[in-house]
Amino acid sequence: MLVADTSIHTYHELRREGALAPMQQAVLIAIRLNPGRTDRELAALAGQTDPNAVRPRRTELYQRGAIEPAGRRRCTVTGRTAETWRVAGRSIQGELGL
């Protein structure tokens, strides 16, 4: 997966400072390994039925600039149109070392 150098720097800075809690790290890794998934799909991948198991950490990661919207599509869990997510700067060269 390709990400901007600034995203790599931000991730390592947050991790070094202890600013990424374990659940935030888990959600970030899940999004990195499964880009373009909805909150419900990410929750299902984690064995959860409630998207609120993922959504608060996803919101925090978005506010920090670690992830970004990847477009809207029909969710495979709900059948409704929903936002999907990816690691920020994914299309720009550079690799995030998780």
N, CA, C and O atoms as a MOPAC input file, in Angstrom:
PM7 MOZYME 1SCF
protein

 N      0.85400 1    -1.17200 1     0.00000 1
 C      0.00000 1     0.00000 1     0.00000 1
 C      0.89500 1     1.22900 1     0.00000 1
 O      1.90800 1     1.27000 1     0.69900 1
 N      0.52800 1     2.20500 1    -0.76700 1
 C      1.32500 1     3.41200 1    -0.89800 1
 C      0.67200 1     4.55900 1    -0.15200 1
 O     -0.54100 1     4.75600 1    -0.23300 1
 N      1.49100 1     5.32200 1     0.58200 1
 C      0.98900 1     6.47500 1     1.33000 1
 C      1.97600 1     7.62300 1     1.23800 1
 O      3.14500 1     7.42700 1     0.90300 1
 N      1.50200 1     8.80900 1     1.53700 1
 C      2.35300 1    10.00200 1     1.51200 1
 C      3.38500 1     9.94100 1     2.62600 1
 O      3.13200 1     9.39400 1     3.69900 1
 N      4.56400 1    10.51900 1     2.34800 1
 C      5.60500 1    10.57900 1     3.36900 1
 C      5.10000 1    11.25700 1     4.63300 1
 O      5.48300 1    10.87700 1     5.74000 1
 N      4.23700 1    12.26400 1     4.47400 1
 C      3.70900 1    12.95600 1     5.65500 1
 C      2.83600 1    12.02500 1     6.48700 1
 O      2.84000 1    12.12400 1     7.71400 1
 N      2.08400 1    11.11900 1     5.85400 1
 C      1.26700 1    10.15500 1     6.58400 1
 C      2.14000 1     9.17700 1     7.35400 1
 O      1.83200 1     8.81700 1     8.49100 1
 N      3.23000 1     8.75000 1     6.73100 1
 C      4.16800 1     7.84600 1     7.40000 1
 C      4.75200 1     8.53600 1     8.62500 1
 O      4.80400 1     7.96300 1     9.71300 1
 N      5.18500 1     9.75900 1     8.43300 1
 C      5.76800 1    10.53400 1     9.53000 1
 C      4.76100 1    10.71200 1    10.66200 1
 O      5.10200 1    10.51700 1    11.82800 1
 N      3.52700 1    11.07900 1    10.33100 1
 C      2.48500 1    11.28600 1    11.33300 1
 C      2.22700 1    10.00500 1    12.11500 1
 O      2.13900 1    10.03200 1    13.34300 1
 N      2.10600 1     8.87900 1    11.40700 1
 C      1.86100 1     7.60100 1    12.07800 1
 C      2.97300 1     7.28900 1    13.07500 1
 O      2.69600 1     6.98000 1    14.23400 1
 N      4.23000 1     7.36800 1    12.63400 1
 C      5.34400 1     7.03200 1    13.52100 1
 C      5.45100 1     8.01100 1    14.68400 1
 O      5.80200 1     7.61800 1    15.79600 1
 N      5.15300 1     9.26800 1    14.43800 1
 C      5.16500 1    10.26800 1    15.50100 1
 C      4.09900 1     9.95300 1    16.54900 1
 O      4.37600 1     9.98900 1    17.74800 1
 N      2.89100 1     9.64900 1    16.10500 1
 C      1.81100 1     9.31000 1    17.02900 1
 C      2.13600 1     8.04800 1    17.81200 1
 O      1.88700 1     7.97100 1    19.01500 1
 N      2.68800 1     7.07000 1    17.13000 1
 C      3.02100 1     5.81200 1    17.79500 1
 C      4.13100 1     6.02400 1    18.82300 1
 O      4.05800 1     5.49700 1    19.93300 1
 N      5.15800 1     6.79500 1    18.45800 1
 C      6.28000 1     7.08300 1    19.35500 1
 C      5.80500 1     7.80900 1    20.61100 1
 O      6.27200 1     7.52900 1    21.71500 1
 N      4.87900 1     8.73700 1    20.43100 1
 C      4.35600 1     9.51700 1    21.55100 1
 C      3.34600 1     8.73000 1    22.37700 1
 O      2.89100 1     9.20100 1    23.42000 1
 N      2.99600 1     7.53900 1    21.91600 1
 C      1.98600 1     6.76100 1    22.61100 1
 C      0.59400 1     7.30200 1    22.36700 1
 O     -0.34300 1     6.97800 1    23.09700 1
 N      0.45700 1     8.12900 1    21.33900 1
 C     -0.83200 1     8.75900 1    21.06800 1
 C     -1.82500 1     7.80900 1    20.41400 1
 O     -3.03000 1     8.05600 1    20.46200 1
 N     -1.34700 1     6.72800 1    19.80300 1
 C     -2.24800 1     5.74100 1    19.23100 1
 C     -2.47000 1     4.63800 1    20.25800 1
 O     -1.56700 1     3.85700 1    20.56200 1
 N     -3.66900 1     4.59200 1    20.77700 1
 C     -4.03500 1     3.55100 1    21.73300 1
 C     -4.11100 1     2.21700 1    20.99300 1
 O     -4.21600 1     2.20400 1    19.76700 1
 N     -4.06000 1     1.09600 1    21.71300 1
 C     -4.10100 1    -0.21200 1    21.06100 1
 C     -5.29600 1    -0.40300 1    20.11900 1
 O     -5.14000 1    -0.97500 1    19.04000 1
 N     -6.46800 1     0.06200 1    20.50600 1
 C     -7.63100 1    -0.11800 1    19.63300 1
 C     -7.51500 1     0.75300 1    18.38200 1
 O     -7.94000 1     0.33800 1    17.30400 1
 N     -6.94600 1     1.95400 1    18.50900 1
 C     -6.71600 1     2.79600 1    17.33700 1
 C     -5.73800 1     2.10400 1    16.38800 1
 O     -5.94000 1     2.10100 1    15.17400 1
 N     -4.68400 1     1.52200 1    16.94500 1
 C     -3.72500 1     0.80000 1    16.11900 1
 C     -4.40000 1    -0.35600 1    15.40400 1
 O     -4.15500 1    -0.58600 1    14.21900 1
 N     -5.25000 1    -1.08700 1    16.11800 1
 C     -5.94700 1    -2.23200 1    15.52900 1
 C     -6.85600 1    -1.79300 1    14.38000 1
 O     -6.90700 1    -2.45000 1    13.34000 1
 N     -7.56800 1    -0.69000 1    14.56700 1
 C     -8.46500 1    -0.18200 1    13.51300 1
 C     -7.64700 1     0.32800 1    12.33600 1
 O     -8.02000 1     0.09500 1    11.18600 1
 N     -6.53800 1     1.01900 1    12.59500 1
 C     -5.68500 1     1.51200 1    11.52300 1
 C     -5.12900 1     0.34600 1    10.69900 1
 O     -5.10600 1     0.41100 1     9.47000 1
 N     -4.69300 1    -0.69300 1    11.35700 1
 C     -4.17400 1    -1.86300 1    10.65900 1
 C     -5.28200 1    -2.53400 1     9.85000 1
 O     -5.05700 1    -2.95400 1     8.71400 1
 N     -6.48600 1    -2.63700 1    10.43800 1
 C     -7.61700 1    -3.24000 1     9.72100 1
 C     -7.94400 1    -2.45600 1     8.46100 1
 O     -8.22900 1    -3.04800 1     7.42000 1
 N     -7.90600 1    -1.13000 1     8.54100 1
 C     -8.19000 1    -0.29400 1     7.36800 1
 C     -7.06100 1    -0.42900 1     6.34700 1
 O     -7.31000 1    -0.48100 1     5.14300 1
 N     -5.84200 1    -0.48600 1     6.82400 1
 C     -4.70500 1    -0.64200 1     5.90900 1
 C     -4.79700 1    -1.96100 1     5.15200 1
 O     -4.53400 1    -2.00500 1     3.95000 1
 N     -5.16500 1    -3.03100 1     5.84000 1
 C     -5.25300 1    -4.35100 1     5.20900 1
 C     -6.53800 1    -4.55400 1     4.41700 1
 O     -6.61500 1    -5.43900 1     3.56500 1
 N     -7.54900 1    -3.73000 1     4.70100 1
 C     -8.86300 1    -3.86200 1     4.05800 1
 C     -9.37600 1    -2.50500 1     3.60400 1
 O    -10.43800 1    -2.07200 1     4.05000 1
 N     -8.64800 1    -1.82600 1     2.72700 1
 C     -9.09300 1    -0.49700 1     2.30200 1
 C    -10.42300 1    -0.57600 1     1.55800 1
 O    -10.74800 1    -1.58000 1     0.92500 1
 N    -11.18100 1     0.51700 1     1.65600 1
 C    -12.44900 1     0.57300 1     0.93900 1
 C    -13.57500 1    -0.16500 1     1.63000 1
 O    -14.55100 1    -0.54300 1     0.98200 1
 N    -13.46300 1    -0.38000 1     2.93700 1
 C    -14.51400 1    -1.05000 1     3.71400 1
 C    -15.30600 1    -0.03200 1     4.51700 1
 O    -14.79200 1     1.02100 1     4.89200 1
 N    -16.56600 1    -0.36300 1     4.77400 1
 C    -17.42800 1     0.48500 1     5.59800 1
 C    -17.19200 1     0.16700 1     7.07300 1
 O    -16.52400 1    -0.81300 1     7.40200 1
 N    -17.74500 1     1.00000 1     7.96100 1
 C    -17.63500 1     0.73200 1     9.39700 1
 C    -18.21800 1    -0.63700 1     9.74600 1
 O    -17.62300 1    -1.38500 1    10.52200 1
 N    -19.36300 1    -0.96200 1     9.18200 1
 C    -20.00500 1    -2.26500 1     9.46500 1
 C    -19.15100 1    -3.41700 1     8.96100 1
 O    -19.03900 1    -4.44500 1     9.62800 1
 N    -18.55200 1    -3.25700 1     7.79800 1
 C    -17.70000 1    -4.31500 1     7.26900 1
 C    -16.44400 1    -4.47900 1     8.12100 1
 O    -16.00700 1    -5.60000 1     8.38000 1
 N    -15.86300 1    -3.35700 1     8.55600 1
 C    -14.69600 1    -3.42600 1     9.43500 1
 C    -15.04500 1    -4.10300 1    10.75600 1
 O    -14.27200 1    -4.91100 1    11.27000 1
 N    -16.21000 1    -3.77000 1    11.30300 1
 C    -16.65000 1    -4.40400 1    12.54400 1
 C    -16.82800 1    -5.90800 1    12.33900 1
 O    -16.40800 1    -6.70600 1    13.17700 1
 N    -17.45000 1    -6.29100 1    11.22800 1
 C    -17.66200 1    -7.71600 1    10.94000 1
 C    -16.33400 1    -8.45100 1    10.81200 1
 O    -16.20500 1    -9.58300 1    11.28000 1
 N    -15.34600 1    -7.82100 1    10.18200 1
 C    -14.02100 1    -8.42700 1    10.06600 1
 C    -13.38500 1    -8.65800 1    11.43500 1
 O    -12.60400 1    -9.59100 1    11.62700 1
 N    -13.73800 1    -7.78600 1    12.38100 1
 C    -13.21100 1    -7.90100 1    13.74400 1
 C    -14.06900 1    -8.81800 1    14.61400 1
 O    -13.81300 1    -8.96400 1    15.80900 1
 N    -15.09400 1    -9.44000 1    14.00700 1
 C    -15.95900 1   -10.34000 1    14.76400 1
 C    -16.99300 1    -9.62400 1    15.61000 1
 O    -17.53400 1   -10.20700 1    16.54900 1
 N    -17.27600 1    -8.36800 1    15.29200 1
 C    -18.23600 1    -7.56600 1    16.04800 1
 C    -19.51400 1    -7.38600 1    15.22900 1
 O    -19.46400 1    -7.32500 1    14.00100 1
 N    -20.64700 1    -7.30100 1    15.90400 1
 C    -21.90100 1    -7.02500 1    15.20200 1
 C    -22.26100 1    -5.54900 1    15.26900 1
 O    -23.10000 1    -5.07500 1    14.50300 1
 N    -21.63700 1    -4.82900 1    16.17500 1
 C    -21.94100 1    -3.41400 1    16.37600 1
 C    -20.83800 1    -2.54500 1    15.78300 1
 O    -19.68500 1    -2.66000 1    16.19700 1
 N    -21.16200 1    -1.67300 1    14.81700 1
 C    -20.12500 1    -0.81800 1    14.23300 1
 C    -19.52700 1     0.15300 1    15.24100 1
 O    -18.46400 1     0.72100 1    14.99200 1
 N    -20.19200 1     0.35300 1    16.37200 1
 C    -19.64200 1     1.23300 1    17.40600 1
 C    -18.40800 1     0.63500 1    18.06700 1
 O    -17.74400 1     1.30300 1    18.86000 1
 N    -18.09800 1    -0.61300 1    17.74900 1
 C    -16.84400 1    -1.20900 1    18.20900 1
 C    -15.67200 1    -0.61800 1    17.43400 1
 O    -14.53600 1    -0.64800 1    17.90600 1
 N    -15.94600 1    -0.07600 1    16.23800 1
 C    -14.91700 1     0.46300 1    15.35500 1
 C    -15.03600 1     1.96500 1    15.18300 1
 O    -14.03200 1     2.67700 1    15.16300 1
 N    -16.25700 1     2.44300 1    15.05900 1
 C    -16.51900 1     3.82900 1    14.64900 1
 C    -15.81300 1     4.89600 1    15.49600 1
 O    -15.24400 1     5.82100 1    14.91500 1
 N    -15.81600 1     4.82200 1    16.82800 1
 C    -15.14700 1     5.89200 1    17.59600 1
 C    -13.64500 1     5.98700 1    17.29100 1
 O    -13.10200 1     7.08600 1    17.17000 1
 N    -12.97800 1     4.83300 1    17.16600 1
 C    -11.54500 1     4.85000 1    16.85500 1
 C    -11.32100 1     5.31100 1    15.41900 1
 O    -10.35200 1     6.01800 1    15.14400 1
 N    -12.20400 1     4.91900 1    14.50000 1
 C    -12.09700 1     5.36600 1    13.11300 1
 C    -12.26000 1     6.87500 1    13.03800 1
 O    -11.53800 1     7.53800 1    12.29400 1
 N    -13.19500 1     7.42300 1    13.79600 1
 C    -13.40200 1     8.87700 1    13.82600 1
 C    -12.15400 1     9.58100 1    14.34300 1
 O    -11.74500 1    10.59800 1    13.78300 1
 N    -11.54700 1     9.05900 1    15.39200 1
 C    -10.32200 1     9.65700 1    15.93700 1
 C     -9.18800 1     9.62500 1    14.91300 1
 O     -8.46000 1    10.60500 1    14.75800 1
 N     -9.04200 1     8.50500 1    14.22100 1
 C     -8.00300 1     8.38200 1    13.20300 1
 C     -8.23700 1     9.36500 1    12.05900 1
 O     -7.29100 1     9.94600 1    11.52800 1
 N     -9.50000 1     9.54600 1    11.68500 1
 C     -9.84100 1    10.50900 1    10.63200 1
 C     -9.50300 1    11.93000 1    11.08500 1
 O     -8.93400 1    12.70700 1    10.31800 1
 N     -9.84900 1    12.26900 1    12.31400 1
 C     -9.57200 1    13.60800 1    12.82900 1
 C     -8.07100 1    13.88700 1    12.91800 1
 O     -7.65200 1    15.04000 1    12.81300 1
 N     -7.27400 1    12.86600 1    13.10800 1
 C     -5.81100 1    13.01500 1    13.16800 1
 C     -5.16900 1    13.02100 1    11.78500 1
 O     -3.97700 1    13.29700 1    11.65600 1
 N     -5.95300 1    12.71700 1    10.75300 1
 C     -5.42200 1    12.70200 1     9.39800 1
 C     -4.75200 1    11.40000 1     9.00000 1
 O     -4.08600 1    11.34400 1     7.96700 1
 N     -4.91300 1    10.35100 1     9.80000 1
 C     -4.28900 1     9.06000 1     9.49200 1
 C     -5.05400 1     8.29100 1     8.42400 1
 O     -4.46300 1     7.49900 1     7.69100 1
 N     -6.36300 1     8.51400 1     8.32800 1
 C     -7.18300 1     7.85300 1     7.32000 1
 C     -8.02800 1     8.89700 1     6.61200 1
 O     -8.14900 1    10.03200 1     7.07200 1
 N     -8.61600 1     8.49700 1     5.47800 1
 C     -9.44500 1     9.41200 1     4.70700 1
 C    -10.58300 1     8.63100 1     4.04700 1
 O    -10.49300 1     7.41300 1     3.88800 1
 N    -11.64700 1     9.32800 1     3.66400 1
 C    -12.73800 1     8.65600 1     2.95600 1
 C    -12.23000 1     8.08700 1     1.63000 1
 O    -11.39800 1     8.69400 1     0.95400 1
 N    -12.74500 1     6.91900 1     1.27800 1
 C    -12.33400 1     6.25800 1     0.03600 1
 C    -13.49600 1     6.16500 1    -0.94400 1
 O    -13.41000 1     5.46200 1    -1.95000 1
 N    -14.58400 1     6.87600 1    -0.64900 1
 C    -15.74700 1     6.83800 1    -1.53200 1
 C    -16.92400 1     6.13600 1    -0.88000 1
 O    -16.80100 1     5.49900 1     0.16700 1
 N    -18.05800 1     6.27200 1    -1.52700 1
 C    -19.27600 1     5.66100 1    -1.00000 1
 C    -19.69400 1     4.51900 1    -1.91700 1
 O    -19.54200 1     4.59600 1    -3.13600 1
 N    -20.22400 1     3.45500 1    -1.31000 1
 C    -20.73800 1     2.31800 1    -2.05900 1
 C    -21.71100 1     1.53900 1    -1.17600 1
 O    -21.86600 1     1.82800 1     0.01100 1
 N    -22.35200 1     0.56200 1    -1.77100 1
 C    -23.30100 1    -0.26800 1    -1.03000 1
 C    -22.54600 1    -1.18700 1    -0.07400 1
 O    -21.67100 1    -1.94400 1    -0.49400 1
 N    -22.88500 1    -1.11700 1     1.20600 1
 C    -22.27200 1    -1.94900 1     2.24500 1
 C    -22.75200 1    -3.39400 1     2.07500 1
 O    -23.94200 1    -3.63900 1     1.87600 1
 N    -21.83200 1    -4.33600 1     2.15500 1
 C    -22.20000 1    -5.74200 1     2.01500 1
 C    -22.92200 1    -6.28700 1     3.24500 1
 O    -23.54000 1    -7.34900 1     3.17600 1
 N    -22.85100 1    -5.57500 1     4.36200 1
 C    -23.52000 1    -6.01200 1     5.58900 1
 C    -24.95300 1    -5.48800 1     5.64000 1
 O    -25.88200 1    -6.24400 1     5.92200 1
 N    -25.13400 1    -4.19000 1     5.36600 1
 C    -26.45900 1    -3.56600 1     5.51100 1
 C    -27.21400 1    -3.42700 1     4.19900 1
 O    -28.44000 1    -3.32300 1     4.19400 1
 N    -26.49500 1    -3.42400 1     3.09600 1
 C    -27.12500 1    -3.18500 1     1.80400 1
 C    -27.38800 1    -1.71000 1     1.52800 1
 O    -27.95100 1    -1.36400 1     0.48900 1
 N    -26.99000 1    -0.85300 1     2.43800 1
 C    -27.17700 1     0.59800 1     2.27800 1
 C    -25.87800 1     1.25200 1     1.80900 1
 O    -24.78600 1     0.71800 1     2.00600 1
 N    -26.02400 1     2.41400 1     1.18800 1
 C    -24.84900 1     3.16600 1     0.76300 1
 C    -24.15500 1     3.73800 1     1.99700 1
 O    -24.79500 1     4.31800 1     2.87400 1
 N    -22.83500 1     3.56300 1     2.04800 1
 C    -22.06400 1     4.03300 1     3.20700 1
 C    -20.67500 1     4.47500 1     2.76000 1
 O    -20.18600 1     4.07400 1     1.70400 1
 N    -20.05500 1     5.30300 1     3.58200 1
 C    -18.68800 1     5.77200 1     3.34300 1
 C    -17.71700 1     4.62800 1     3.58400 1
 O    -17.92100 1     3.80700 1     4.47900 1
 N    -16.65900 1     4.57900 1     2.78000 1
 C    -15.59300 1     3.61500 1     2.98600 1
 C    -14.32000 1     4.37500 1     3.35200 1
 O    -14.25600 1     5.59400 1     3.18900 1
 N    -13.30500 1     3.66000 1     3.84900 1
 C    -12.11400 1     4.29800 1     4.40400 1
 C    -10.83700 1     3.65700 1     3.89700 1
 O    -10.80700 1     2.47800 1     3.54500 1
 N     -9.76400 1     4.47200 1     3.86700 1
 C     -8.43300 1     4.00100 1     3.50000 1
 C     -7.40300 1     4.81500 1     4.26800 1
 O     -7.72000 1     5.86700 1     4.82300 1
 N     -6.17400 1     4.32700 1     4.29700 1
 C     -5.08000 1     5.06300 1     4.92500 1
 C     -4.86600 1     6.33700 1     4.11900 1
 O     -4.90100 1     6.29600 1     2.88900 1
 N     -4.65000 1     7.44600 1     4.76900 1
 C     -4.49500 1     8.74800 1     4.10700 1
 C     -3.31300 1     8.74200 1     3.15500 1
 O     -2.25800 1     8.17900 1     3.44600 1
 N     -3.51400 1     9.38100 1     2.00900 1
 C     -2.44500 1     9.50800 1     1.03600 1
 C     -2.08600 1     8.22300 1     0.33100 1
 O     -0.99700 1     8.11500 1    -0.23400 1
 N     -2.96600 1     7.25200 1     0.34900 1
 C     -2.71000 1     5.91200 1    -0.17700 1
 C     -2.18400 1     5.90000 1    -1.60100 1
 O     -1.38000 1     5.03500 1    -1.95000 1
 N     -2.61000 1     6.82400 1    -2.41700 1
 C     -2.21700 1     6.78900 1    -3.82400 1
 C     -0.87600 1     7.47200 1    -4.09000 1
 O     -0.40500 1     7.48000 1    -5.22700 1
 N     -0.26200 1     8.03700 1    -3.06800 1
 C      1.00900 1     8.73500 1    -3.23300 1
 C      2.14300 1     7.80100 1    -2.80900 1
 O      1.97200 1     7.00000 1    -1.89100 1
 N      3.29000 1     7.89900 1    -3.46600 1
 C      4.37900 1     6.98400 1    -3.22100 1
 C      4.94200 1     7.08000 1    -1.80500 1
 O      4.99100 1     8.15800 1    -1.21400 1
 N      5.36400 1     5.94000 1    -1.27600 1
 C      5.89600 1     5.81800 1     0.07400 1
 C      5.16900 1     4.68000 1     0.76700 1
 O      3.99700 1     4.44400 1     0.47200 1
 N      5.81100 1     3.97500 1     1.66600 1
 C      5.15600 1     2.84500 1     2.30500 1
 C      5.06700 1     3.05300 1     3.80700 1
 O      6.01900 1     3.50400 1     4.44300 1
 N      3.90200 1     2.71500 1     4.37000 1
 C      3.68100 1     2.81800 1     5.80100 1
 C      4.17300 1     1.54700 1     6.45500 1
 O      3.66300 1     0.46500 1     6.16400 1
 N      5.14800 1     1.65700 1     7.32700 1
 C      5.71800 1     0.47700 1     7.97300 1
 C      4.98600 1     0.11700 1     9.24600 1
 O      5.42500 1     0.48800 1    10.33500 1
 N      3.88400 1    -0.59500 1     9.13500 1
 C      3.15100 1    -1.05500 1    10.31900 1
 C      3.70200 1    -2.36000 1    10.78300 1
 O      3.22000 1    -2.91700 1    11.77000 1

